[in-house]
Amino acid sequence: MKIVIIVEGKTEKVFLPHLREFLKDKIPNRMPKIEPLSYDGRIPKGDKLKNLVDKLLRDRRPADYVIALTDVYTGSNPPDFKDAEDAKEKMRIWVGKEPRFFPHAAQHDFEAWLLPYWKTIQSLAKHDRGAPSATPELVNHGKPPAECIKEIFEAGKSRSYSKTRDAARILKDNDLSVSIERCPELKKLVNRIIELCGGQAL
């Protein structure tokens, strides 16, 4: 089985290797081929997303399924999406009635899925600032999770936060299941892949 995941480029480099490693134990002997399609900015909107999904599903080596993963917080003003449900609904509308397409969203950005590992973040940042919220995915547009992590790194006066460098270090020595249990949108994404492969949802 081939699953293409459309993602922002840095997320692919940092997160997908850890997702693949986690899935190996959940769907043994049924592990899909997960191919990222990376965008340096945000994933396309409207007809551009529809055309991309159609192409991936009808390519010379077509995907069996396509997943689009976007941040809710895209930096635009006003925001593109109110929340994860709004982002997923808009992507469904853009692509149309395609049963092999599944929209998912990080609420509010990918870094929300790093917040459960705040002790690791404190250690790397060399600062003891407290975590921004007991519920990672409730950290919102006012100060998205990436900004919270950036602030603690800068408070530690060592260097600023870098997604490609520091997110990988945060995930490296931590169990992804911790974040999955605290972040409903991440759990939905993981369960989607498991279920498409015939596995048992978490």
BALOBA-1460 file (C-alpha; in Angstrom, 3 decimals):
// residues 202
<rec num="1" residu="m" x="0.000" y="0.000" z="0.000"/>
<rec num="2" residu="k" x="1.198" y="3.493" z="-0.869"/>
<rec num="3" residu="i" x="0.092" y="6.526" z="1.147"/>
<rec num="4" residu="v" x="1.212" y="9.984" z="0.072"/>
<rec num="5" residu="i" x="1.186" y="12.617" z="2.828"/>
<rec num="6" residu="i" x="1.220" y="16.240" z="1.664"/>
<rec num="7" residu="v" x="3.095" y="18.256" z="4.280"/>
<rec num="8" residu="e" x="5.050" y="21.419" z="4.880"/>
<rec num="9" residu="g" x="8.677" y="20.586" z="4.094"/>
<rec num="10" residu="k" x="10.232" y="20.936" z="7.535"/>
<rec num="11" residu="t" x="7.490" y="18.838" z="9.139"/>
<rec num="12" residu="e" x="8.291" y="15.984" z="6.767"/>
<rec num="13" residu="k" x="11.978" y="16.029" z="7.637"/>
<rec num="14" residu="v" x="11.360" y="16.120" z="11.389"/>
<rec num="15" residu="f" x="8.168" y="14.209" z="12.102"/>
<rec num="16" residu="l" x="7.635" y="11.483" z="9.517"/>
<rec num="17" residu="p" x="10.653" y="9.338" z="10.483"/>
<rec num="18" residu="h" x="9.317" y="9.156" z="14.051"/>
<rec num="19" residu="l" x="5.792" y="8.436" z="12.819"/>
<rec num="20" residu="r" x="7.050" y="5.568" z="10.659"/>
<rec num="21" residu="e" x="8.994" y="4.107" z="13.578"/>
<rec num="22" residu="f" x="5.926" y="4.273" z="15.826"/>
<rec num="23" residu="l" x="3.698" y="2.615" z="13.217"/>
<rec num="24" residu="k" x="6.007" y="-0.369" z="12.732"/>
<rec num="25" residu="d" x="4.807" y="-1.928" z="15.978"/>
<rec num="26" residu="k" x="1.149" y="-1.082" z="15.384"/>
<rec num="27" residu="i" x="0.778" y="-2.558" z="11.898"/>
<rec num="28" residu="p" x="3.431" y="-5.307" z="11.624"/>
<rec num="29" residu="n" x="3.589" y="-6.987" z="8.211"/>
<rec num="30" residu="r" x="1.188" y="-4.347" z="6.853"/>
<rec num="31" residu="m" x="3.401" y="-1.293" z="7.011"/>
<rec num="32" residu="p" x="2.492" y="0.990" z="4.095"/>
<rec num="33" residu="k" x="4.921" y="2.845" z="1.912"/>
<rec num="34" residu="i" x="4.569" y="6.393" z="3.240"/>
<rec num="35" residu="e" x="5.757" y="8.955" z="0.719"/>
<rec num="36" residu="p" x="5.900" y="12.619" z="1.730"/>
<rec num="37" residu="l" x="5.176" y="15.377" z="-0.737"/>
<rec num="38" residu="s" x="6.810" y="18.448" z="0.739"/>
<rec num="39" residu="y" x="6.003" y="22.127" z="0.326"/>
<rec num="40" residu="d" x="8.369" y="24.771" z="1.643"/>
<rec num="41" residu="g" x="5.405" y="26.943" z="2.511"/>
<rec num="42" residu="r" x="1.908" y="25.839" z="3.372"/>
<rec num="43" residu="i" x="0.118" y="23.180" z="1.337"/>
<rec num="44" residu="p" x="-1.928" y="24.445" z="-1.636"/>
<rec num="45" residu="k" x="-5.514" y="25.641" z="-1.375"/>
<rec num="46" residu="g" x="-8.607" y="25.430" z="-3.562"/>
<rec num="47" residu="d" x="-8.316" y="23.954" z="-7.055"/>
<rec num="48" residu="k" x="-4.544" y="23.624" z="-6.654"/>
<rec num="49" residu="l" x="-5.057" y="21.072" z="-3.873"/>
<rec num="50" residu="k" x="-7.768" y="19.261" z="-5.851"/>
<rec num="51" residu="n" x="-5.567" y="19.016" z="-8.940"/>
<rec num="52" residu="l" x="-2.630" y="17.791" z="-6.891"/>
<rec num="53" residu="v" x="-4.677" y="15.081" z="-5.173"/>
<rec num="54" residu="d" x="-6.166" y="13.963" z="-8.515"/>
<rec num="55" residu="k" x="-2.682" y="13.722" z="-10.014"/>
<rec num="56" residu="l" x="-1.325" y="11.662" z="-7.107"/>
<rec num="57" residu="l" x="-4.227" y="9.207" z="-7.302"/>
<rec num="58" residu="r" x="-3.954" y="8.802" z="-11.073"/>
<rec num="59" residu="d" x="-0.196" y="8.983" z="-11.522"/>
<rec num="60" residu="r" x="1.847" y="6.344" z="-13.362"/>
<rec num="61" residu="r" x="2.539" y="4.881" z="-9.914"/>
<rec num="62" residu="p" x="-0.605" y="6.079" z="-8.150"/>
<rec num="63" residu="a" x="-1.116" y="6.434" z="-4.437"/>
<rec num="64" residu="d" x="-3.745" y="4.241" z="-2.833"/>
<rec num="65" residu="y" x="-4.582" y="7.099" z="-0.480"/>
<rec num="66" residu="v" x="-3.615" y="10.743" z="-0.088"/>
<rec num="67" residu="i" x="-3.473" y="12.555" z="3.245"/>
<rec num="68" residu="a" x="-3.059" y="16.324" z="3.483"/>
<rec num="69" residu="l" x="-1.625" y="17.604" z="6.761"/>
<rec num="70" residu="t" x="-1.771" y="21.345" z="7.370"/>
<rec num="71" residu="d" x="-1.210" y="23.591" z="10.362"/>
<rec num="72" residu="v" x="-4.249" y="25.533" z="11.534"/>
<rec num="73" residu="y" x="-1.934" y="28.468" z="12.188"/>
<rec num="74" residu="t" x="-0.515" y="29.485" z="8.803"/>
<rec num="75" residu="g" x="0.644" y="32.984" z="9.729"/>
<rec num="76" residu="s" x="-1.939" y="34.684" z="7.525"/>
<rec num="77" residu="n" x="-4.012" y="37.603" z="8.785"/>
<rec num="78" residu="p" x="-6.911" y="37.001" z="9.087"/>
<rec num="79" residu="p" x="-6.272" y="33.298" z="9.786"/>
<rec num="80" residu="d" x="-7.073" y="30.827" z="7.007"/>
<rec num="81" residu="f" x="-8.749" y="28.447" z="9.468"/>
<rec num="82" residu="k" x="-10.621" y="28.842" z="12.761"/>
<rec num="83" residu="d" x="-9.588" y="25.461" z="14.086"/>
<rec num="84" residu="a" x="-8.686" y="21.946" z="12.952"/>
<rec num="85" residu="e" x="-12.262" y="21.035" z="12.046"/>
<rec num="86" residu="d" x="-12.562" y="24.134" z="9.875"/>
<rec num="87" residu="a" x="-9.265" y="23.330" z="8.132"/>
<rec num="88" residu="k" x="-10.335" y="19.757" z="7.437"/>
<rec num="89" residu="e" x="-13.765" y="20.814" z="6.177"/>
<rec num="90" residu="k" x="-12.283" y="23.363" z="3.789"/>
<rec num="91" residu="m" x="-9.839" y="20.807" z="2.385"/>
<rec num="92" residu="r" x="-12.704" y="18.340" z="1.886"/>
<rec num="93" residu="i" x="-14.675" y="20.975" z="-0.012"/>
<rec num="94" residu="w" x="-11.670" y="21.928" z="-2.149"/>
<rec num="95" residu="v" x="-10.941" y="18.339" z="-3.160"/>
<rec num="96" residu="g" x="-14.551" y="17.198" z="-3.504"/>
<rec num="97" residu="k" x="-16.031" y="13.743" z="-3.081"/>
<rec num="98" residu="e" x="-12.864" y="11.691" z="-3.311"/>
<rec num="99" residu="p" x="-13.039" y="8.706" z="-0.908"/>
<rec num="100" residu="r" x="-9.284" y="8.115" z="-1.100"/>
<rec num="101" residu="f" x="-8.441" y="11.585" z="0.229"/>
<rec num="102" residu="f" x="-8.212" y="12.373" z="3.941"/>
<rec num="103" residu="p" x="-7.573" y="15.866" z="5.358"/>
<rec num="104" residu="h" x="-5.851" y="16.299" z="8.714"/>
<rec num="105" residu="a" x="-4.649" y="19.323" z="10.657"/>
<rec num="106" residu="a" x="-2.236" y="20.118" z="13.460"/>
<rec num="107" residu="q" x="-4.049" y="22.253" z="16.030"/>
<rec num="108" residu="h" x="-2.618" y="24.969" z="15.900"/>
<rec num="109" residu="d" x="0.740" y="24.013" z="14.472"/>
<rec num="110" residu="f" x="3.079" y="21.021" z="14.423"/>
<rec num="111" residu="e" x="4.838" y="22.218" z="17.577"/>
<rec num="112" residu="a" x="1.697" y="21.492" z="19.622"/>
<rec num="113" residu="w" x="2.720" y="17.852" z="19.295"/>
<rec num="114" residu="l" x="6.055" y="18.684" z="20.920"/>
<rec num="115" residu="l" x="4.611" y="20.432" z="23.981"/>
<rec num="116" residu="p" x="4.008" y="17.172" z="25.920"/>
<rec num="117" residu="y" x="7.792" y="16.846" z="26.055"/>
<rec num="118" residu="w" x="8.280" y="20.141" z="27.890"/>
<rec num="119" residu="k" x="10.938" y="18.764" z="30.232"/>
<rec num="120" residu="t" x="13.045" y="17.878" z="27.202"/>
<rec num="121" residu="i" x="12.392" y="21.334" z="25.757"/>
<rec num="122" residu="q" x="13.501" y="22.939" z="29.042"/>
<rec num="123" residu="s" x="16.675" y="20.867" z="29.023"/>
<rec num="124" residu="l" x="17.564" y="21.780" z="25.434"/>
<rec num="125" residu="a" x="16.677" y="25.452" z="25.955"/>
<rec num="126" residu="k" x="18.527" y="25.585" z="29.304"/>
<rec num="127" residu="h" x="15.595" y="27.381" z="30.935"/>
<rec num="128" residu="d" x="12.930" y="26.383" z="33.471"/>
<rec num="129" residu="r" x="9.991" y="28.366" z="32.052"/>
<rec num="130" residu="g" x="6.699" y="26.515" z="32.626"/>
<rec num="131" residu="a" x="4.680" y="24.810" z="29.909"/>
<rec num="132" residu="p" x="2.116" y="27.085" z="28.194"/>
<rec num="133" residu="s" x="-0.949" y="24.870" z="28.689"/>
<rec num="134" residu="a" x="-1.985" y="21.557" z="30.192"/>
<rec num="135" residu="t" x="-3.716" y="20.802" z="26.875"/>
<rec num="136" residu="p" x="-1.200" y="21.244" z="24.022"/>
<rec num="137" residu="e" x="-3.733" y="21.635" z="21.216"/>
<rec num="138" residu="l" x="-5.525" y="24.483" z="23.014"/>
<rec num="139" residu="v" x="-2.513" y="26.768" z="22.551"/>
<rec num="140" residu="n" x="-3.917" y="29.040" z="19.865"/>
<rec num="141" residu="h" x="-3.541" y="31.847" z="17.324"/>
<rec num="142" residu="g" x="-2.704" y="34.395" z="20.045"/>
<rec num="143" residu="k" x="0.619" y="32.645" z="20.607"/>
<rec num="144" residu="p" x="0.952" y="29.421" z="18.614"/>
<rec num="145" residu="p" x="2.987" y="26.516" z="20.030"/>
<rec num="146" residu="a" x="6.006" y="27.243" z="17.815"/>
<rec num="147" residu="e" x="6.202" y="30.729" z="19.311"/>
<rec num="148" residu="c" x="6.062" y="29.304" z="22.856"/>
<rec num="149" residu="i" x="8.992" y="27.011" z="22.105"/>
<rec num="150" residu="k" x="10.893" y="29.817" z="20.405"/>
<rec num="151" residu="e" x="10.451" y="32.007" z="23.488"/>
<rec num="152" residu="i" x="11.861" y="29.484" z="25.943"/>
<rec num="153" residu="f" x="14.878" y="28.887" z="23.703"/>
<rec num="154" residu="e" x="15.530" y="32.610" z="23.496"/>
<rec num="155" residu="a" x="14.991" y="33.000" z="27.248"/>
<rec num="156" residu="g" x="17.739" y="30.436" z="27.747"/>
<rec num="157" residu="k" x="20.005" y="32.820" z="25.838"/>
<rec num="158" residu="s" x="21.724" y="30.047" z="23.934"/>
<rec num="159" residu="r" x="20.121" y="30.276" z="20.502"/>
<rec num="160" residu="s" x="16.722" y="30.448" z="18.863"/>
<rec num="161" residu="y" x="14.520" y="27.418" z="18.176"/>
<rec num="162" residu="s" x="15.013" y="25.641" z="14.850"/>
<rec num="163" residu="k" x="12.375" y="23.143" z="13.735"/>
<rec num="164" residu="t" x="14.725" y="21.006" z="11.668"/>
<rec num="165" residu="r" x="17.371" y="20.848" z="14.402"/>
<rec num="166" residu="d" x="15.528" y="21.059" z="17.715"/>
<rec num="167" residu="a" x="12.232" y="19.317" z="16.965"/>
<rec num="168" residu="a" x="14.168" y="16.247" z="15.888"/>
<rec num="169" residu="r" x="16.138" y="16.353" z="19.150"/>
<rec num="170" residu="i" x="12.933" y="16.706" z="21.177"/>
<rec num="171" residu="l" x="11.356" y="13.679" z="19.493"/>
<rec num="172" residu="k" x="14.493" y="11.555" z="19.422"/>
<rec num="173" residu="d" x="14.469" y="10.275" z="22.997"/>
<rec num="174" residu="n" x="10.728" y="10.446" z="23.659"/>
<rec num="175" residu="d" x="7.825" y="8.053" z="23.141"/>
<rec num="176" residu="l" x="5.446" y="9.340" z="20.460"/>
<rec num="177" residu="s" x="2.538" y="7.657" z="22.245"/>
<rec num="178" residu="v" x="2.798" y="10.311" z="24.990"/>
<rec num="179" residu="s" x="1.950" y="13.051" z="22.510"/>
<rec num="180" residu="i" x="-0.659" y="10.912" z="20.747"/>
<rec num="181" residu="e" x="-2.593" y="10.480" z="23.988"/>
<rec num="182" residu="r" x="-2.527" y="14.209" z="24.777"/>
<rec num="183" residu="c" x="-3.158" y="15.538" z="21.259"/>
<rec num="184" residu="p" x="-6.479" y="14.410" z="19.712"/>
<rec num="185" residu="e" x="-5.652" y="15.658" z="16.207"/>
<rec num="186" residu="l" x="-2.389" y="13.732" z="16.173"/>
<rec num="187" residu="k" x="-4.239" y="10.638" z="17.385"/>
<rec num="188" residu="k" x="-6.755" y="10.987" z="14.542"/>
<rec num="189" residu="l" x="-3.927" y="11.118" z="12.007"/>
<rec num="190" residu="v" x="-2.182" y="8.069" z="13.460"/>
<rec num="191" residu="n" x="-5.422" y="6.094" z="13.697"/>
<rec num="192" residu="r" x="-6.280" y="7.001" z="10.110"/>
<rec num="193" residu="i" x="-3.094" y="5.376" z="8.840"/>
<rec num="194" residu="i" x="-3.501" y="2.341" z="11.110"/>
<rec num="195" residu="e" x="-7.095" y="1.791" z="9.997"/>
<rec num="196" residu="l" x="-6.291" y="2.205" z="6.294"/>
<rec num="197" residu="c" x="-3.797" y="-0.614" z="6.768"/>
<rec num="198" residu="g" x="-6.352" y="-2.830" z="8.481"/>
<rec num="199" residu="g" x="-4.957" y="-2.376" z="11.975"/>
<rec num="200" residu="q" x="-6.693" y="-1.746" z="15.285"/>
<rec num="201" residu="a" x="-7.149" y="1.913" z="16.214"/>
<rec num="202" residu="l" x="-5.469" y="3.130" z="19.381"/>
